[in-house]
Amino acid sequence: MNKILRKVKRAWQIMGQVNRERAVGMLEFELKELENIFTLLILGGFVGMPSPPAPIAIELLPLLEREMAVMLNRSDFAQDPVGALMGILEVD
């Protein structure tokens, strides 16, 4: 009986761990999407959306440092999409 209880307890712990990992994954995805929305709101003028007033946008630019780096990397890959694909696939 004691052995069965330990197995049930272990199975319960595993299910809890799996659910926590799924929840963390969903939160990470949501954070990335919120960062994308924030970037779009601040830099929306590049895609035809109304932009916030310039002083507010300039104050918020330091918060966009990582997004700007990602945007520049993507624009570099846009010039050479085959090279980007080969880099992802790690083909030498």
LUMVEX-541863 format. One line per field, with one value per atom (N, C-alpha, C): residue in three letters; residue number from 1; x, y, z; atom name. Coordinates in Angstrom, 3 decimals, always signed. Last residue first. Layout:
res	c(ALA | ...);
n	c(NUM | ...);
X	c(X | ...);
Y	c(Y | ...);
Z	c(Z | ...);
atom	c(CA | ...);
***
This chain:
res	c(ASP | ASP | ASP | VAL | VAL | VAL | GLU | GLU | GLU | LEU | LEU | LEU | ILE | ILE | ILE | GLY | GLY | GLY | MET | MET | MET | LEU | LEU | LEU | ALA | ALA | ALA | GLY | GLY | GLY | VAL | VAL | VAL | PRO | PRO | PRO | ASP | ASP | ASP | GLN | GLN | GLN | ALA | ALA | ALA | PHE | PHE | PHE | ASP | ASP | ASP | SER | SER | SER | ARG | ARG | ARG | ASN | ASN | ASN | LEU | LEU | LEU | MET | MET | MET | VAL | VAL | VAL | ALA | ALA | ALA | MET | MET | MET | GLU | GLU | GLU | ARG | ARG | ARG | GLU | GLU | GLU | LEU | LEU | LEU | LEU | LEU | LEU | PRO | PRO | PRO | LEU | LEU | LEU | LEU | LEU | LEU | GLU | GLU | GLU | ILE | ILE | ILE | ALA | ALA | ALA | ILE | ILE | ILE | PRO | PRO | PRO | ALA | ALA | ALA | PRO | PRO | PRO | PRO | PRO | PRO | SER | SER | SER | PRO | PRO | PRO | MET | MET | MET | GLY | GLY | GLY | VAL | VAL | VAL | PHE | PHE | PHE | GLY | GLY | GLY | GLY | GLY | GLY | LEU | LEU | LEU | ILE | ILE | ILE | LEU | LEU | LEU | LEU | LEU | LEU | THR | THR | THR | PHE | PHE | PHE | ILE | ILE | ILE | ASN | ASN | ASN | GLU | GLU | GLU | LEU | LEU | LEU | GLU | GLU | GLU | LYS | LYS | LYS | LEU | LEU | LEU | GLU | GLU | GLU | PHE | PHE | PHE | GLU | GLU | GLU | LEU | LEU | LEU | MET | MET | MET | GLY | GLY | GLY | VAL | VAL | VAL | ALA | ALA | ALA | ARG | ARG | ARG | GLU | GLU | GLU | ARG | ARG | ARG | ASN | ASN | ASN | VAL | VAL | VAL | GLN | GLN | GLN | GLY | GLY | GLY | MET | MET | MET | ILE | ILE | ILE | GLN | GLN | GLN | TRP | TRP | TRP | ALA | ALA | ALA | ARG | ARG | ARG | LYS | LYS | LYS | VAL | VAL | VAL | LYS | LYS | LYS | ARG | ARG | ARG | LEU | LEU | LEU | ILE | ILE | ILE | LYS | LYS | LYS | ASN | ASN | ASN | MET | MET | MET);
n	c(92 | 92 | 92 | 91 | 91 | 91 | 90 | 90 | 90 | 89 | 89 | 89 | 88 | 88 | 88 | 87 | 87 | 87 | 86 | 86 | 86 | 85 | 85 | 85 | 84 | 84 | 84 | 83 | 83 | 83 | 82 | 82 | 82 | 81 | 81 | 81 | 80 | 80 | 80 | 79 | 79 | 79 | 78 | 78 | 78 | 77 | 77 | 77 | 76 | 76 | 76 | 75 | 75 | 75 | 74 | 74 | 74 | 73 | 73 | 73 | 72 | 72 | 72 | 71 | 71 | 71 | 70 | 70 | 70 | 69 | 69 | 69 | 68 | 68 | 68 | 67 | 67 | 67 | 66 | 66 | 66 | 65 | 65 | 65 | 64 | 64 | 64 | 63 | 63 | 63 | 62 | 62 | 62 | 61 | 61 | 61 | 60 | 60 | 60 | 59 | 59 | 59 | 58 | 58 | 58 | 57 | 57 | 57 | 56 | 56 | 56 | 55 | 55 | 55 | 54 | 54 | 54 | 53 | 53 | 53 | 52 | 52 | 52 | 51 | 51 | 51 | 50 | 50 | 50 | 49 | 49 | 49 | 48 | 48 | 48 | 47 | 47 | 47 | 46 | 46 | 46 | 45 | 45 | 45 | 44 | 44 | 44 | 43 | 43 | 43 | 42 | 42 | 42 | 41 | 41 | 41 | 40 | 40 | 40 | 39 | 39 | 39 | 38 | 38 | 38 | 37 | 37 | 37 | 36 | 36 | 36 | 35 | 35 | 35 | 34 | 34 | 34 | 33 | 33 | 33 | 32 | 32 | 32 | 31 | 31 | 31 | 30 | 30 | 30 | 29 | 29 | 29 | 28 | 28 | 28 | 27 | 27 | 27 | 26 | 26 | 26 | 25 | 25 | 25 | 24 | 24 | 24 | 23 | 23 | 23 | 22 | 22 | 22 | 21 | 21 | 21 | 20 | 20 | 20 | 19 | 19 | 19 | 18 | 18 | 18 | 17 | 17 | 17 | 16 | 16 | 16 | 15 | 15 | 15 | 14 | 14 | 14 | 13 | 13 | 13 | 12 | 12 | 12 | 11 | 11 | 11 | 10 | 10 | 10 | 9 | 9 | 9 | 8 | 8 | 8 | 7 | 7 | 7 | 6 | 6 | 6 | 5 | 5 | 5 | 4 | 4 | 4 | 3 | 3 | 3 | 2 | 2 | 2 | 1 | 1 | 1);
X	c(+27.370 | +28.625 | +28.986 | +24.298 | +24.980 | +26.242 | +22.369 | +23.784 | +24.532 | +19.837 | +20.090 | +21.535 | +20.228 | +19.322 | +19.607 | +21.915 | +22.375 | +21.521 | +20.246 | +21.422 | +22.004 | +18.434 | +17.976 | +19.147 | +20.132 | +19.479 | +19.006 | +20.776 | +21.834 | +21.256 | +18.280 | +18.878 | +19.994 | +17.841 | +17.000 | +17.579 | +19.343 | +19.868 | +19.060 | +17.912 | +18.712 | +19.216 | +16.816 | +15.903 | +16.668 | +18.841 | +18.488 | +17.561 | +18.766 | +19.971 | +19.662 | +16.298 | +16.472 | +17.746 | +16.805 | +15.848 | +15.999 | +18.602 | +19.027 | +18.093 | +16.903 | +18.072 | +18.587 | +15.055 | +14.597 | +15.767 | +16.718 | +16.051 | +15.608 | +17.404 | +18.453 | +17.847 | +14.879 | +15.589 | +16.697 | +14.353 | +13.504 | +14.170 | +16.299 | +16.362 | +15.540 | +15.438 | +16.784 | +16.860 | +13.171 | +13.074 | +14.430 | +13.626 | +12.965 | +12.890 | +14.615 | +15.554 | +14.938 | +12.122 | +13.095 | +14.114 | +10.521 | +10.324 | +11.352 | +11.213 | +11.415 | +11.314 | +10.383 | +11.816 | +12.109 | +7.606 | +8.311 | +9.803 | +7.138 | +6.833 | +7.586 | +7.932 | +8.617 | +8.362 | +6.116 | +7.561 | +8.234 | +3.061 | +3.823 | +5.327 | +2.771 | +2.573 | +3.334 | +1.459 | +2.522 | +2.163 | -0.795 | -0.492 | +0.533 | +0.735 | -0.149 | +0.175 | +2.559 | +1.366 | +0.373 | +4.912 | +3.972 | +2.636 | +6.264 | +6.960 | +6.025 | +4.631 | +4.743 | +5.437 | +4.978 | +3.905 | +3.964 | +6.684 | +7.264 | +6.233 | +4.908 | +5.901 | +6.423 | +3.299 | +2.673 | +3.651 | +5.225 | +4.381 | +3.703 | +6.233 | +7.101 | +6.276 | +3.955 | +4.543 | +5.420 | +3.679 | +2.621 | +3.157 | +6.023 | +5.797 | +4.742 | +5.526 | +6.663 | +6.510 | +3.352 | +3.154 | +4.303 | +4.656 | +3.614 | +3.339 | +6.376 | +6.924 | +5.894 | +4.454 | +5.384 | +5.980 | +3.254 | +2.458 | +3.352 | +5.414 | +4.838 | +4.047 | +5.710 | +6.813 | +6.311 | +3.239 | +3.570 | +4.708 | +3.489 | +2.437 | +2.719 | +5.645 | +5.756 | +4.715 | +4.473 | +5.619 | +5.800 | +2.534 | +2.123 | +3.250 | +4.155 | +3.248 | +2.810 | +5.391 | +6.200 | +5.336 | +3.182 | +3.959 | +4.783 | +2.407 | +1.495 | +2.219 | +4.658 | +4.286 | +3.377 | +4.504 | +5.663 | +5.347 | +2.091 | +2.240 | +3.385 | +2.756 | +1.683 | +1.766 | +4.744 | +5.099 | +4.036 | +3.230 | +4.304 | +4.692 | +1.577 | +0.976 | +2.018 | +3.470 | +2.717 | +2.086 | +4.253 | +5.236 | +4.530 | +1.866 | +2.438 | +3.430 | +1.654 | +0.614 | +1.139 | +3.945 | +3.824 | +2.762 | +3.332 | +4.517 | +4.432 | +1.068 | +0.946 | +2.131 | +2.256 | +1.266 | +1.098 | +3.829 | +4.474 | +3.527 | +1.941 | +2.848 | +3.512 | +0.827 | +0.000 | +0.872);
Y	c(+24.816 | +25.533 | +25.477 | +25.210 | +24.635 | +25.464 | +25.703 | +25.510 | +24.770 | +26.529 | +25.089 | +24.705 | +29.248 | +28.530 | +27.041 | +29.751 | +29.996 | +29.280 | +29.180 | +28.337 | +28.534 | +31.284 | +29.903 | +28.963 | +33.454 | +33.316 | +31.891 | +32.982 | +32.956 | +32.799 | +33.399 | +32.061 | +31.922 | +36.141 | +35.140 | +33.729 | +38.821 | +37.524 | +36.405 | +40.971 | +41.153 | +39.832 | +40.090 | +40.318 | +40.503 | +40.106 | +38.816 | +38.990 | +42.815 | +42.264 | +40.947 | +42.922 | +43.656 | +43.205 | +41.389 | +40.895 | +41.634 | +43.075 | +41.740 | +41.187 | +45.260 | +45.426 | +44.085 | +44.060 | +44.618 | +44.793 | +43.419 | +42.343 | +42.839 | +46.016 | +45.078 | +43.936 | +46.963 | +47.601 | +46.689 | +45.336 | +45.224 | +45.851 | +46.262 | +44.878 | +44.711 | +48.990 | +48.649 | +47.246 | +50.208 | +49.424 | +48.944 | +51.877 | +50.620 | +49.682 | +54.150 | +53.274 | +51.923 | +55.258 | +54.563 | +53.721 | +56.818 | +55.370 | +54.598 | +59.419 | +58.942 | +57.428 | +59.494 | +59.598 | +59.136 | +59.351 | +58.275 | +58.306 | +61.801 | +60.550 | +59.389 | +63.622 | +63.605 | +62.316 | +62.897 | +62.684 | +62.701 | +61.147 | +62.400 | +62.137 | +57.967 | +58.837 | +60.146 | +57.544 | +57.464 | +58.302 | +55.570 | +56.846 | +56.644 | +53.391 | +53.617 | +54.967 | +52.846 | +53.588 | +53.766 | +51.749 | +50.865 | +51.541 | +53.726 | +53.033 | +52.139 | +54.527 | +55.405 | +54.736 | +52.791 | +52.533 | +53.399 | +52.601 | +52.786 | +52.580 | +52.262 | +53.343 | +53.637 | +50.091 | +51.348 | +52.512 | +48.151 | +48.628 | +49.943 | +47.773 | +48.291 | +48.853 | +46.709 | +47.949 | +48.592 | +44.356 | +45.362 | +46.718 | +43.038 | +43.365 | +44.447 | +42.745 | +43.559 | +43.957 | +41.014 | +42.351 | +43.280 | +38.777 | +39.445 | +40.851 | +38.130 | +38.489 | +39.234 | +37.511 | +38.625 | +39.072 | +35.253 | +36.457 | +37.682 | +33.459 | +33.829 | +35.125 | +33.317 | +33.827 | +34.265 | +32.164 | +33.510 | +34.122 | +29.648 | +30.558 | +31.984 | +28.632 | +28.801 | +29.761 | +28.530 | +29.418 | +29.668 | +26.562 | +27.910 | +28.918 | +24.358 | +24.859 | +26.284 | +24.077 | +24.366 | +24.906 | +23.469 | +24.693 | +25.064 | +20.995 | +22.149 | +23.460 | +19.465 | +19.657 | +20.871 | +19.543 | +20.111 | +20.399 | +18.164 | +19.554 | +20.243 | +15.640 | +16.406 | +17.881 | +14.975 | +15.102 | +15.912 | +14.829 | +15.815 | +16.043 | +12.666 | +13.977 | +15.085 | +10.627 | +10.978 | +12.361 | +10.597 | +10.942 | +11.369 | +9.742 | +11.035 | +11.512 | +7.227 | +8.220 | +9.620 | +6.046 | +6.187 | +7.230 | +6.132 | +6.848 | +7.067 | +4.456 | +5.862 | +6.687 | +2.036 | +2.631 | +4.113 | +1.586 | +1.727 | +2.395 | +1.221 | +2.370 | +2.645 | -1.196 | +0.000 | +1.262);
Z	c(-43.264 | -43.531 | -44.998 | -41.765 | -42.916 | -43.172 | -39.735 | -39.422 | -40.527 | -40.171 | -40.335 | -40.032 | -39.821 | -38.918 | -38.966 | -41.980 | -40.617 | -39.601 | -44.111 | -43.907 | -42.509 | -43.763 | -43.658 | -43.416 | -44.223 | -42.922 | -42.712 | -46.906 | -45.889 | -44.490 | -48.012 | -48.113 | -47.084 | -47.514 | -46.858 | -46.931 | -47.262 | -47.685 | -47.031 | -46.377 | -47.571 | -48.133 | -44.042 | -45.157 | -46.461 | -42.211 | -42.801 | -44.000 | -41.550 | -42.178 | -42.864 | -40.346 | -41.593 | -42.306 | -38.092 | -39.092 | -40.415 | -36.773 | -37.203 | -38.272 | -36.276 | -37.152 | -37.645 | -34.538 | -35.802 | -36.776 | -32.392 | -33.134 | -34.497 | -31.584 | -32.019 | -32.828 | -30.860 | -31.977 | -32.508 | -28.685 | -29.865 | -31.088 | -26.871 | -27.358 | -28.633 | -26.525 | -26.981 | -27.572 | -25.637 | -26.864 | -27.364 | -23.582 | -23.259 | -24.460 | -24.835 | -24.121 | -23.735 | -25.926 | -26.773 | -25.995 | -24.315 | -24.272 | -25.092 | -24.918 | -23.546 | -23.452 | -27.567 | -27.268 | -25.846 | -27.260 | -27.968 | -27.643 | -25.987 | -25.287 | -25.932 | -27.988 | -26.686 | -25.901 | -30.201 | -30.256 | -28.886 | -29.497 | -29.617 | -29.474 | -31.243 | -30.080 | -30.291 | -34.605 | -33.600 | -32.387 | -36.469 | -35.806 | -34.690 | -38.893 | -37.750 | -37.136 | -40.894 | -41.228 | -40.101 | -40.120 | -40.814 | -41.087 | -38.831 | -39.912 | -40.709 | -36.754 | -37.919 | -39.092 | -34.629 | -35.582 | -36.823 | -32.509 | -33.837 | -34.939 | -30.344 | -30.330 | -31.730 | -31.101 | -30.684 | -30.745 | -31.623 | -32.709 | -32.354 | -29.057 | -30.118 | -31.259 | -27.839 | -27.335 | -28.404 | -29.322 | -29.384 | -28.915 | -28.536 | -29.947 | -30.098 | -25.810 | -26.241 | -27.701 | -25.974 | -25.408 | -25.781 | -27.057 | -27.827 | -27.296 | -24.940 | -26.248 | -27.089 | -22.961 | -22.769 | -24.096 | -24.097 | -23.900 | -23.700 | -23.965 | -25.257 | -25.148 | -21.180 | -22.001 | -23.374 | -20.501 | -20.028 | -20.831 | -21.704 | -22.154 | -21.706 | -20.213 | -21.661 | -22.206 | -17.684 | -17.913 | -19.398 | -18.167 | -17.772 | -18.010 | -18.711 | -19.749 | -19.434 | -16.221 | -17.404 | -18.543 | -14.605 | -14.356 | -15.578 | -15.710 | -15.778 | -15.522 | -15.044 | -16.448 | -16.596 | -12.234 | -12.920 | -14.388 | -11.801 | -11.370 | -12.082 | -12.786 | -13.426 | -13.039 | -10.901 | -12.322 | -13.058 | -8.574 | -8.674 | -10.126 | -9.213 | -8.942 | -9.063 | -9.341 | -10.548 | -10.392 | -6.637 | -7.675 | -8.969 | -5.456 | -5.083 | -6.141 | -6.622 | -6.872 | -6.555 | -5.531 | -6.985 | -7.345 | -2.797 | -3.293 | -4.798 | -2.759 | -2.382 | -2.873 | -3.449 | -4.347 | -4.040 | -1.214 | -2.516 | -3.519 | +0.772 | +0.873 | -0.476 | +0.000 | +0.000 | +0.000);
atom	c(N | CA | C | N | CA | C | N | CA | C | N | CA | C | N | CA | C | N | CA | C | N | CA | C | N | CA | C | N | CA | C | N | CA | C | N | CA | C | N | CA | C | N | CA | C | N | CA | C | N | CA | C | N | CA | C | N | CA | C | N | CA | C | N | CA | C | N | CA | C | N | CA | C | N | CA | C | N | CA | C | N | CA | C | N | CA | C | N | CA | C | N | CA | C | N | CA | C | N | CA | C | N | CA | C | N | CA | C | N | CA | C | N | CA | C | N | CA | C | N | CA | C | N | CA | C | N | CA | C | N | CA | C | N | CA | C | N | CA | C | N | CA | C | N | CA | C | N | CA | C | N | CA | C | N | CA | C | N | CA | C | N | CA | C | N | CA | C | N | CA | C | N | CA | C | N | CA | C | N | CA | C | N | CA | C | N | CA | C | N | CA | C | N | CA | C | N | CA | C | N | CA | C | N | CA | C | N | CA | C | N | CA | C | N | CA | C | N | CA | C | N | CA | C | N | CA | C | N | CA | C | N | CA | C | N | CA | C | N | CA | C | N | CA | C | N | CA | C | N | CA | C | N | CA | C | N | CA | C | N | CA | C | N | CA | C | N | CA | C | N | CA | C | N | CA | C | N | CA | C | N | CA | C | N | CA | C | N | CA | C | N | CA | C | N | CA | C | N | CA | C | N | CA | C | N | CA | C | N | CA | C | N | CA | C | N | CA | C | N | CA | C);
***
